[in-house]
Amino acid sequence: MSRRICETVFQFSDLEESSKEAARQWYRENAFADCWWDTVYEDAAMVADILGIDLRTRKVQFRNGETRYDGINIGFSGFSCQGDGAHFQGSYSYAKGAAKAIREYAPKDTVLHGIADSLQSIQRNHFYKLKASVKHSGHYQHQYCTDIEVAKEDRDGYDLAPGIEVEKEVSEILRSFMQWIYRQLEKEYEFRNSDEVVDEEIASNGYEFTESGGRSISIH
């Protein structure tokens, strides 16, 4: 048997403050943007390119000459548990001029400056022949759930073991970049979940609510 339900609906701006908070909670749990991390991934990929890190999944060449990538090898979990973090998979090799280029790209980000400088320094000490591969391992997503293999190319193009200390230093530099990625994700998540941004999203989408801040059943 059918029945008719009538309800009074409110725009977000017309709600009392306590009801606004309930509306915000509904938005965060049910309407928060999918793939909100995409912009962070793209920025991280551009930074990685400057540093000499390739974390793209597969290059696609189009007939018009354009090149695009169909994915970025970053994984993360966050942001309130002890095992949370971020990692990437890919490869690293020396990128000439990275220290200067990263300062042009991100002039105020001293963490990135330090990563570029550290990579430059250790490469200089090894004639710019160091390279590394990075793979995810384990069930968690933080920087230490990665297997990093470091090699040094000799004059004939053969890979040599550079020594435990060198491998450790390169690994820690690359993992510091993973930590940087995680911090950017955390900042973006907090920004998108802030009251100001949530309020703007609710208003722009025209969501309507009951007096208590619950989602209206009258969906147009």
Number of C-alpha atoms within 10 A of each C-alpha: 2 4 4 4 7 7 11 10 19 18 16 23 12 12 19 12 13 10 18 22 17 17 26 22 18 16 19 15 9 9 13 15 12 7 7 13 15 12 12 17 19 13 13 22 20 16 21 18 17 21 27 19 25 22 21 20 14 12 11 11 11 9 7 6 7 8 10 12 11 9 13 19 17 21 19 19 17 16 15 8 8 8 16 15 26 25 29 28 22 18 18 21 20 20 18 13 13 22 20 14 17 25 15 10 13 13 12 11 11 12 13 21 18 15 22 24 17 17 23 19 12 16 19 13 10 13 12 18 19 26 21 19 18 22 15 21 15 10 8 18 21 25 26 19 19 20 15 22 16 25 20 23 17 12 8 6 9 9 15 12 13 16 11 9 9 17 19 13 15 22 21 16 16 23 23 18 24 23 17 19 25 25 15 17 25 18 13 16 15 13 13 17 18 13 15 10 13 20 18 12 18 18 14 9 8 12 18 23 26 19 20 16 24 19 18 15 13 13 8 6
